[in-house]
Amino acid sequence: MKATFLGVGEACDERLPNTAIWLESGLGASRRSVLLDCGFTAPPEYWRHCSNPEDLDAVWISHFHGDHFFGLPALLLRFWEQKRTKPLIIVGQPGTEEKVRQAMELAYPNFLPKLAYSLAFHTAAAGESIEAAGLTWTAAASGHGQSNLAVRIGNGQHGIFYSGDGMATEETLRLAAGCDLMIHEAFRLADATPGHGTVVQCIEMARSARVARLALVHMQRDERRERYSDVLALMGQVDDVEVHLPDPGDELNL
């Protein structure tokens, strides 16, 4: 598996694009391409890395805040423009299909029926696993202001955990246990913000879950700029987990 960090920022960051991860799994006929969240800045970042309209197999939507799914209309539009024919799978919590159709209708009225490719919606529920796009998707609810599902995606060899937004819960901790890479939002270094995680909490969660690698994303823009050296110093003190603070475009191979 390879994770490319298309964006690592929060909703209002003027420098860093919204958090979105492009996940590639397998080779040849078994290769799968997945986009984890698709906020309003995600499509241009994806297109910079991949111009093939047929490449993407599935999109995961963690929750319905704009910086996590308002980019879908542009993504779907360009796929139509590029004459995509392969069905696109969209996976998310109950209500995802309705929200996606509403967003598309608001952005490009009466355009959805014109798509020459089908949209296949798969519903994920907390505590359950589903199979989609040749991968296993298992979800758990995090502690966020809106219903948010963290997800663990596995290909039979490797597992990647992605938090979306929200504080860790007992359920997300169990979901992350033993995974090869945990990607978790860390809004602040240590000061708690309701509905969000911290760098300190994420490191403790990674230790408890016994994960191999931790990538910190979605840090509050001023916090990342003003306390960047403090974050790096804390990361440097951790010797039992490989901790990353990725920039847009960074890749991690498993």
The 8 nearest C-alpha neighbors of each residue, nearest first, counted from 0:
[[1, 24, 253, 23, 252, 25, 2, 22],
 [0, 2, 252, 23, 251, 22, 253, 3],
 [3, 1, 22, 251, 250, 21, 20, 4],
 [4, 2, 250, 21, 20, 249, 5, 248],
 [5, 3, 20, 6, 248, 247, 249, 250],
 [4, 6, 247, 19, 248, 20, 44, 3],
 [7, 5, 18, 16, 247, 17, 19, 4],
 [6, 8, 18, 216, 217, 17, 247, 16],
 [9, 7, 217, 17, 15, 18, 16, 6],
 [8, 10, 217, 17, 12, 11, 219, 218],
 [9, 11, 66, 12, 17, 8, 65, 16],
 [12, 10, 9, 13, 220, 8, 17, 219],
 [11, 13, 220, 14, 9, 15, 10, 8],
 [12, 14, 15, 11, 16, 220, 8, 10],
 [15, 13, 12, 16, 8, 220, 11, 17],
 [14, 16, 8, 12, 13, 7, 6, 17],
 [17, 15, 6, 8, 40, 7, 18, 14],
 [18, 16, 8, 6, 9, 7, 40, 66],
 [17, 19, 7, 6, 8, 217, 16, 9],
 [20, 18, 6, 36, 5, 35, 37, 17],
 [21, 19, 4, 35, 5, 3, 34, 22],
 [20, 22, 34, 3, 2, 33, 35, 4],
 [23, 21, 2, 33, 1, 32, 20, 34],
 [22, 24, 32, 1, 0, 31, 33, 2],
 [25, 23, 0, 31, 30, 32, 1, 22],
 [24, 26, 30, 29, 31, 0, 23, 27],
 [27, 25, 30, 29, 28, 24, 31, 23],
 [26, 28, 29, 30, 25, 31, 24, 23],
 [27, 29, 30, 26, 25, 31, 24, 133],
 [28, 30, 25, 27, 26, 31, 24, 133],
 [31, 29, 25, 26, 27, 24, 28, 32],
 [32, 30, 24, 23, 56, 25, 29, 33],
 [31, 33, 23, 55, 56, 22, 54, 24],
 [34, 32, 57, 22, 58, 21, 56, 55],
 [35, 33, 21, 58, 20, 36, 22, 59],
 [34, 36, 59, 20, 19, 58, 21, 33],
 [37, 35, 60, 67, 19, 59, 34, 68],
 [36, 38, 68, 67, 70, 41, 71, 19],
 [39, 37, 66, 67, 68, 70, 69, 41],
 [38, 40, 70, 69, 41, 66, 37, 65],
 [39, 41, 38, 16, 17, 42, 43, 70],
 [40, 42, 37, 38, 44, 39, 43, 70],
 [43, 41, 45, 44, 74, 40, 46, 70],
 [44, 42, 46, 45, 41, 47, 40, 74],
 [45, 43, 47, 41, 42, 46, 5, 48],
 [44, 46, 42, 48, 43, 47, 49, 41],
 [47, 45, 49, 43, 50, 48, 44, 42],
 [48, 46, 44, 45, 49, 43, 50, 42],
 [47, 49, 46, 45, 44, 50, 5, 248],
 [48, 50, 46, 51, 47, 45, 54, 52],
 [49, 51, 46, 52, 48, 47, 45, 54],
 [50, 52, 53, 54, 49, 55, 46, 81],
 [53, 51, 78, 83, 54, 50, 81, 55],
 [52, 54, 51, 83, 55, 85, 84, 56],
 [55, 53, 51, 52, 56, 32, 49, 31],
 [56, 54, 32, 53, 57, 33, 52, 87],
 [57, 55, 32, 87, 33, 88, 31, 54],
 [56, 58, 88, 33, 89, 87, 55, 34],
 [57, 59, 34, 89, 33, 35, 90, 88],
 [58, 60, 35, 90, 36, 91, 89, 34],
 [61, 59, 36, 91, 62, 90, 68, 58],
 [60, 62, 148, 163, 147, 91, 59, 36],
 [63, 61, 147, 60, 64, 146, 67, 148],
 [62, 64, 68, 65, 67, 61, 60, 98],
 [65, 63, 67, 66, 62, 68, 69, 145],
 [64, 66, 69, 67, 68, 38, 63, 39],
 [65, 67, 38, 10, 64, 39, 17, 68],
 [66, 68, 38, 36, 37, 65, 64, 69],
 [67, 69, 38, 37, 65, 70, 71, 66],
 [70, 68, 65, 38, 39, 71, 66, 67],
 [71, 69, 39, 38, 37, 68, 73, 72],
 [70, 72, 74, 73, 69, 68, 37, 75],
 [73, 71, 103, 75, 74, 70, 76, 106],
 [74, 72, 76, 75, 71, 70, 77, 42],
 [73, 75, 71, 77, 72, 76, 42, 78],
 [76, 74, 78, 72, 73, 77, 71, 79],
 [77, 75, 73, 79, 78, 74, 72, 80],
 [76, 78, 80, 79, 74, 75, 81, 73],
 [77, 79, 81, 75, 83, 52, 76, 80],
 [80, 78, 82, 76, 77, 81, 114, 83],
 [79, 81, 77, 82, 78, 76, 83, 75],
 [80, 82, 78, 79, 83, 77, 52, 51],
 [83, 81, 79, 80, 78, 84, 115, 52],
 [82, 84, 78, 52, 79, 81, 53, 85],
 [83, 85, 116, 115, 82, 86, 53, 117],
 [84, 86, 116, 83, 53, 87, 117, 56],
 [87, 85, 117, 116, 118, 84, 88, 119],
 [88, 86, 118, 56, 57, 119, 117, 85],
 [87, 89, 57, 119, 120, 118, 56, 58],
 [88, 90, 58, 120, 57, 59, 119, 121],
 [91, 89, 121, 59, 120, 122, 58, 60],
 [92, 90, 60, 123, 122, 95, 59, 61],
 [91, 93, 123, 122, 95, 124, 94, 148],
 [94, 92, 95, 122, 91, 123, 124, 96],
 [93, 95, 97, 96, 92, 98, 91, 122],
 [96, 94, 98, 97, 93, 91, 92, 99],
 [95, 97, 99, 98, 94, 100, 120, 93],
 [96, 98, 100, 94, 95, 99, 101, 102],
 [99, 97, 101, 95, 100, 96, 102, 94],
 [100, 98, 102, 96, 101, 97, 95, 103],
 [99, 101, 103, 97, 98, 102, 104, 96],
 [102, 100, 98, 104, 99, 103, 97, 105],
 [101, 103, 99, 105, 104, 100, 98, 106],
 [104, 102, 72, 100, 106, 105, 101, 107],
 [103, 105, 108, 101, 107, 102, 106, 100],
 [106, 104, 102, 103, 107, 108, 101, 100],
 [105, 107, 103, 104, 102, 108, 72, 73],
 [106, 108, 104, 110, 103, 105, 109, 72],
 [109, 107, 104, 110, 105, 106, 103, 111],
 [110, 108, 111, 104, 107, 112, 113, 103],
 [111, 109, 113, 108, 107, 112, 104, 114],
 [110, 112, 113, 114, 109, 103, 104, 100],
 [113, 111, 114, 110, 109, 115, 117, 116],
 [114, 112, 111, 110, 115, 109, 79, 116],
 [115, 113, 116, 112, 79, 111, 117, 110],
 [114, 116, 84, 113, 79, 117, 83, 82],
 [117, 115, 84, 86, 114, 85, 83, 118],
 [116, 118, 86, 87, 119, 115, 114, 85],
 [117, 119, 87, 86, 88, 120, 116, 89],
 [118, 120, 88, 87, 89, 117, 121, 86],
 [121, 119, 89, 88, 90, 96, 118, 122],
 [122, 120, 90, 89, 123, 119, 91, 88],
 [121, 123, 91, 92, 93, 90, 120, 124],
 [124, 122, 92, 91, 121, 138, 90, 125],
 [125, 123, 127, 92, 138, 126, 122, 93],
 [126, 124, 139, 138, 127, 140, 123, 148],
 [125, 127, 139, 138, 124, 137, 128, 170],
 [126, 128, 125, 124, 137, 138, 129, 123],
 [129, 127, 137, 136, 135, 138, 130, 126],
 [128, 130, 136, 135, 131, 137, 127, 123],
 [129, 131, 135, 134, 136, 133, 132, 128],
 [130, 132, 133, 134, 129, 135, 136, 121],
 [133, 131, 134, 56, 57, 130, 31, 88],
 [132, 134, 131, 130, 135, 31, 154, 29],
 [135, 133, 154, 132, 131, 130, 153, 136],
 [134, 136, 130, 153, 152, 129, 154, 131],
 [137, 135, 152, 129, 128, 151, 130, 134],
 [136, 138, 128, 151, 150, 127, 129, 135],
 [139, 137, 150, 125, 149, 126, 148, 127],
 [138, 140, 125, 149, 148, 171, 126, 170],
 [141, 139, 148, 125, 147, 149, 171, 170],
 [140, 142, 165, 168, 167, 166, 147, 143],
 [143, 141, 166, 165, 194, 167, 168, 140],
 [142, 144, 194, 165, 145, 141, 147, 164],
 [145, 143, 194, 146, 142, 165, 193, 147],
 [146, 144, 143, 147, 62, 63, 64, 142],
 [145, 147, 62, 143, 144, 148, 140, 141],
 [148, 146, 62, 61, 140, 141, 145, 143],
 [149, 147, 140, 61, 139, 138, 141, 150],
 [148, 150, 162, 139, 138, 163, 161, 140],
 [151, 149, 138, 161, 137, 160, 148, 152],
 [150, 152, 160, 137, 159, 136, 161, 138],
 [153, 151, 136, 159, 158, 135, 150, 160],
 [152, 154, 158, 135, 157, 155, 134, 151],
 [153, 155, 134, 156, 157, 135, 158, 152],
 [156, 154, 153, 157, 158, 134, 135, 152],
 [157, 155, 154, 158, 153, 0, 179, 25],
 [158, 156, 153, 154, 155, 179, 159, 0],
 [157, 159, 153, 178, 152, 179, 151, 160],
 [160, 158, 180, 152, 151, 178, 179, 181],
 [161, 159, 151, 181, 175, 150, 182, 180],
 [162, 160, 182, 150, 149, 163, 183, 181],
 [163, 161, 149, 183, 164, 182, 150, 184],
 [162, 164, 61, 149, 161, 184, 148, 165],
 [165, 163, 162, 184, 143, 195, 147, 166],
 [166, 164, 143, 195, 142, 194, 141, 196],
 [165, 167, 196, 142, 195, 194, 141, 143],
 [166, 168, 141, 171, 142, 165, 172, 196],
 [169, 167, 171, 170, 141, 172, 166, 142],
 [168, 170, 172, 171, 173, 167, 174, 141],
 [169, 171, 168, 173, 172, 139, 174, 140],
 [172, 170, 174, 168, 173, 139, 169, 167],
 [173, 171, 169, 175, 174, 170, 168, 208],
 [172, 174, 170, 176, 171, 175, 169, 208],
 [175, 173, 171, 172, 176, 170, 151, 139],
 [174, 176, 172, 173, 178, 160, 208, 171],
 [177, 175, 208, 173, 174, 178, 209, 172],
 [176, 178, 210, 209, 208, 175, 179, 211],
 [177, 179, 158, 210, 180, 176, 175, 159],
 [180, 178, 211, 158, 210, 159, 157, 212],
 [181, 179, 212, 159, 178, 213, 211, 160],
 [180, 182, 160, 213, 159, 212, 183, 161],
 [183, 181, 214, 161, 213, 160, 215, 162],
 [182, 184, 162, 215, 161, 216, 181, 185],
 [183, 185, 216, 217, 215, 164, 196, 186],
 [186, 184, 197, 196, 198, 218, 187, 215],
 [185, 187, 218, 219, 197, 196, 217, 195],
 [188, 186, 197, 185, 189, 190, 218, 219],
 [187, 189, 198, 197, 190, 199, 230, 186],
 [188, 190, 197, 199, 187, 198, 191, 200],
 [191, 189, 187, 188, 192, 197, 186, 199],
 [190, 192, 189, 193, 197, 187, 196, 195],
 [193, 191, 195, 194, 190, 196, 187, 186],
 [194, 192, 195, 191, 143, 144, 166, 196],
 [193, 195, 143, 165, 144, 142, 166, 192],
 [196, 194, 165, 166, 192, 193, 186, 143],
 [195, 197, 166, 185, 186, 165, 184, 200],
 [198, 196, 185, 187, 200, 188, 189, 199],
 [197, 199, 188, 185, 201, 200, 189, 202],
 [198, 200, 202, 197, 201, 189, 188, 203],
 [201, 199, 203, 197, 202, 198, 204, 196],
 [202, 200, 204, 198, 203, 199, 205, 197],
 [201, 203, 205, 199, 204, 200, 198, 206],
 [204, 202, 206, 200, 201, 205, 207, 199],
 [203, 205, 201, 207, 206, 202, 208, 200],
 [206, 204, 202, 208, 203, 210, 207, 209],
 [207, 205, 209, 203, 204, 208, 202, 210],
 [206, 208, 204, 209, 205, 203, 172, 176],
 [207, 209, 176, 205, 206, 210, 177, 204],
 [210, 208, 206, 177, 207, 205, 176, 211],
 [209, 211, 177, 178, 205, 208, 212, 179],
 [210, 212, 179, 240, 180, 241, 209, 178],
 [213, 211, 241, 180, 210, 240, 242, 181],
 [212, 214, 242, 181, 180, 182, 243, 241],
 [213, 215, 243, 182, 244, 242, 181, 183],
 [216, 214, 244, 183, 184, 185, 182, 243],
 [215, 217, 184, 7, 218, 185, 183, 214],
 [218, 216, 8, 9, 184, 7, 186, 18],
 [217, 219, 186, 185, 216, 223, 220, 187],
 [220, 218, 186, 222, 221, 223, 9, 187],
 [219, 221, 223, 12, 222, 218, 224, 9],
 [222, 220, 224, 223, 219, 225, 226, 218],
 [223, 221, 219, 225, 226, 220, 224, 187],
 [222, 224, 227, 220, 221, 226, 225, 218],
 [223, 225, 221, 222, 227, 226, 220, 219],
 [224, 226, 222, 221, 223, 227, 228, 220],
 [227, 225, 229, 222, 228, 223, 224, 230],
 [226, 228, 223, 230, 229, 224, 225, 231],
 [227, 229, 231, 230, 226, 232, 225, 233],
 [230, 228, 232, 226, 227, 231, 233, 188],
 [229, 231, 227, 233, 232, 228, 234, 226],
 [232, 230, 234, 228, 233, 229, 235, 227],
 [233, 231, 229, 235, 230, 234, 228, 236],
 [234, 232, 230, 236, 235, 231, 229, 237],
 [235, 233, 231, 236, 237, 232, 230, 242],
 [234, 236, 232, 233, 237, 231, 238, 242],
 [235, 237, 233, 234, 238, 232, 231, 239],
 [238, 236, 234, 235, 239, 240, 233, 242],
 [237, 239, 240, 236, 241, 235, 234, 242],
 [238, 240, 237, 241, 206, 211, 209, 242],
 [241, 239, 238, 242, 212, 211, 237, 206],
 [240, 242, 212, 213, 211, 243, 239, 238],
 [241, 243, 213, 240, 212, 214, 234, 244],
 [244, 242, 214, 245, 213, 215, 241, 212],
 [245, 243, 215, 214, 246, 216, 242, 231],
 [246, 244, 243, 249, 247, 214, 215, 7],
 [245, 247, 249, 248, 7, 244, 4, 6],
 [248, 246, 6, 5, 4, 249, 7, 245],
 [247, 249, 4, 5, 246, 3, 250, 6],
 [248, 250, 4, 247, 246, 3, 245, 251],
 [251, 249, 3, 2, 4, 248, 252, 1],
 [250, 252, 2, 1, 3, 253, 249, 4],
 [251, 253, 1, 0, 2, 250, 3, 23],
 [252, 0, 1, 251, 179, 157, 180, 2]]
